[in-house]
Amino acid sequence: MTTAEATTVRRHQQFIGGQWEDASSGATFDRTSPATGKVIATYANGGVEDAQRAILAARKAFDETSWPTSRASDRAAILNKAAEILRRRADDVAQSISAELGRPISQARGEAYATANVFEYYAGKALDLRGDAITQQVPSAVGLIVHEPVGVVAFITPWNFPLMLLGWKAGPAIAAGCTIVAKPSHYTPWAALILAEVLAEAGLPDGVFNVVTSETDNGALVGQHLAQSELVDKVAFTGSTAAGKSVMRAAANNVKKVSLELGGKSPNIVFPDAPIQAAAQNAFTGIFMNAGQVCSAASRLLVSREIHDEFVETLAGMARKMPVGDPMDPKTAMGPVVNEAQLARVMGYLERGKQEARLVTGGERLTEADLAQGLYIAPTIFDQVDNSDTIAQEEIFGPVLSVISFDDVDEVIKTANDTMYGLSAAVWTKDIDVAFKVAKGLRAGQVFVNAYSASGLSNMPFGGYKQSGIGRELGPDAVNEYLETKAIHIKLN
Ligand code: NAD
């Protein structure tokens, strides 16, 4: 069925203390399809009062039930079961993501599988949580180092990977024994509600995972309430750097723990001896996947002057042929951007880019035939960009690539690092010495060598240097973000 043929308007409630509920004010908000502009769902418009009820439900589950001290094997079993259900419900997840975000249906199932993998990884971590014993230093004393769940955790998440970014947090938080209030983006709340169903079916006790849905302005208010609440022990935020700073300021209210996954302007560096076909393919998907709405998008292409012309022409050819259209069509490779605000924002950068650089392809909204009702932008490449230009410095979060030429290794490391961000980066070369020098020289949380992504690696940490964030998700240590450390000193007689 195409997006235009789907006429049902779904009605959703929030999930608080194990119950499905309307907003306490009775207010609702509509979500429109980015592909057609028509209303596709109505959500409870939860406000501060609802957030407070969710916090109290999470508090009760943490303070008054055995959940935080439950057997690790029970928490692991819940995560493993949730993984199994997510795989079974991959089609529901894909429908929700395609309908609300506009990601092509052929790619959207991947979020269910990636989240299932993360849950299984942290099921293993739950079983492997351990402390330490210090017995040798003073004969008359024993020291124990134990880890305990941090408490009630707020998740504030964006719209671009609506399930996966929640899963990256929920996996380690559940493994640790925390309780949770999740506030998904108002543009894509459906995936969070599916996750609530999945976790409940997997046996997660009432009150451990709560979801409050809120429209735009309420969303920021609810986010702020969660971030400043004295009843919340930690906030895990993914979103823009500006909102992340505001969350961090609010969190200072009770000195709660903060982890932030923020924006990026990631450099993708191609040397002349690179495996060119693979480099071009990855440079292409690195920026145009999910219509460029990816925090780690390869939005700055730094390409050696020696191969520049041919490389850019190859990419432009691929961009001109890219099937852009209805996200529900299995042949679609790129759908619309998520909402009107995002469209306006990207269009602004396209105009800016035309002043700053040379437009190679794209640079416009697509309005022909079936695309006219949707928020479609042509895959766009700007060449002859200077790294100081706005389109090289600011996160566009759309299908827009900025190409910069370089001549040598030291110069390209300097240019790549000349940004306030430090999320992802890649280097393409067959020379291991060059690859290692660049990988070490880049100030970024993850560096790919001869690749631009490594989806599916739950055991590798993900996060940012500089203003791209604080803390790491995924990997063996992410569970520590949800644990406190306690030193127990025992005096022996
Ligand atoms: P956003 O910052 O506008 O919103 C993110 C979430 O924060 C939403 O749930 C929103 O309601 C809430 N929020 C907004 N303002 C708030 C405030 N002042 N206080 C508390 N909560 C607030 O981001 P977005 O537009 O939804 O997502 C795009 C951004 O997310 C991009 O900058 C992108 O780079 C970033 N992102 C980062 C990662 C990462 O892992 N580093 C992953 C995905 C997206």
Residues whose N, C-alpha, C, O or C-beta is under 5 A from the ligand:
A	BS01	NAD	I156 T157 P158 W159 N160 K183 P184 S185 G219 A220 G223 Q224 T238 G239 S240 T241 A243 S246 V247 E261 L262 G263 G264 C295 S468
